[in-house]
Structures are given as structure tokens and as C-alpha cells.
Amino acid sequence: MRLLKKFYRSEGLNLRGRIISREAVRAIILEGDEVLMVYSPVNKDYKFPGGGIKAGESHQQTLLREIEEECGLILAEIRDEFGLIAEYARPREVDYDVYQQISYYYLCAVHPEFIGQKLDDYERRLGFRPEWVGINAALKRNQSVLDGAYGEPPRWTRRDTYVLSRLAKTGMDDPRLIEDWKLPVQE
């Protein structure tokens, strides 16, 4: 999968030192000119549905679980890879020099029937709810969060805002979006 961007959340990291790594998958679910995001009324931001890969899980199994938990929908198919983002920060664990988060983004489709969310405690506290939103509207909201309009932004907002900006810039110029989604070509 192609690398979209590297983010360094901390300065002065020893990238040659001991690294603890976490991998996650994220779903980009488009319908027309809207994208399915998870909105937090507490943080006032949008994030892509997804989360950490558990031991023994495939990317598809994790996407299936996370979309059901956060959005209350069932994954219909993974249509294509979109790209990955690598993030680096100071670890909480004392035996490591660097925390590395790798997020794999996939273009996905879901079945339209809502079956109910299965949120974790922290997701309930943040009020996570699925919301279809225009890409530019989500991008504008997240940018205001990053600009400090609502306090300290969550660690994922920068990453997911970057992916939203890539979607907004490539839009219908990305052949995977035109071909896979059977959207009309603008002349």
C-alpha cells in the first residue's frame, strides 16, 4: 500500500531506537458526494470509522468489526486500497524510544441497514455517531478543530483531516473513485 504521509507528533524522537508499533485500519465509505464519518459532539470533529487490529485479525475482519461498532453498519466489500499514514510519537511504555502508528485506509462499501452501534466506553463518552457529510464540510469542521476553536484536538484529527484533504483534492480525478464507484464522469 502506498505511503500517503508521515506525521511526527513529538520532536526529538530517536527513530533508530526501540519502536513499539500499532497497526489500524480505516474505512473510506463514499456515497455520491458524501462520506460516512464518525462525529464526536464532544470533540466537534469527524474521524474515519476504524481502529486497531487485534491479534489474529485480518484487515478485513478489523474493518468489519470497527464499522459495525462505530457506525452500526455491516461492511459489504473492500473496493480498493487508498493508502497508509505513519505517525510517530513518544511512547507511554518506558522500554521504548518511539511509538509508531500505521493506519491503512481502504475504500469500502456498506449495507444500508442500520443494526445499532456497539461503542466502547470512551467512544460513548465522546458521543460517537455515524454521519454522512460532504467531504468539504467535514474538512472545514476538522480544520477549525485543528486551529484550536474547541480546545486541544484529538490525536487522530490531523491524520484524518489530511486524508479528507486528499479526497477533496483528487475527487473525481482519482480513477479508483470513478471506476470503482461508477460515478458519472464530469465533462
Steps between C-alpha positions, in 0.01 A plus 500: 500500500633845414619734772293820502675690779713477813406701807732569793290580808811551718834667435842349560396138451770233469361327191788251506414398856256245636161537334166377624258481210122490467310438179148615422260501207266781397203492259428762236134448414368727226147548375462765235678810628479395865724290720398298805687636801482458876411832663577589862287780648753517785806553277296664220697300241455231236704182483501208261347181639770256603740401770774272619562154360464233768734200514405247234266737312534576129447853369159392369395352836605819679312721254191282540518524881580873518236612248238300688612635839536867405239537225248223560539383140634186336796507261384390153840503331849646494528660159861616496797619699525877541830535686667498838613758750786449746504699825782525752481620862650451844393163640324452832702181554834565669688226312453668160628812325223547242132421462409432137139492377434369150149567365390319184214672313266299278219604266201301626127451448242419766152349509249781564308338789590649840540224762610711798838612628712304749713779647783466751478708819728776368306511170173541695656780708598678178148450361617324182228487237511416130424787267492540123669832427642681200878464475555877497267554799688235703831650391393851603376381841817299569718792399325720756565228762870494401509881521399472867140621474389231747809443713769238452420282196499121529813326370314353202357827366819606320534161329138473390488865389796429275316204342189717454717760324638229267145391419395862438800568274487180296123475496383363172851519355589183693427217253427260786214721613353532151537138394426327829211721600346527151456873548426712193805663344474878495569646156 
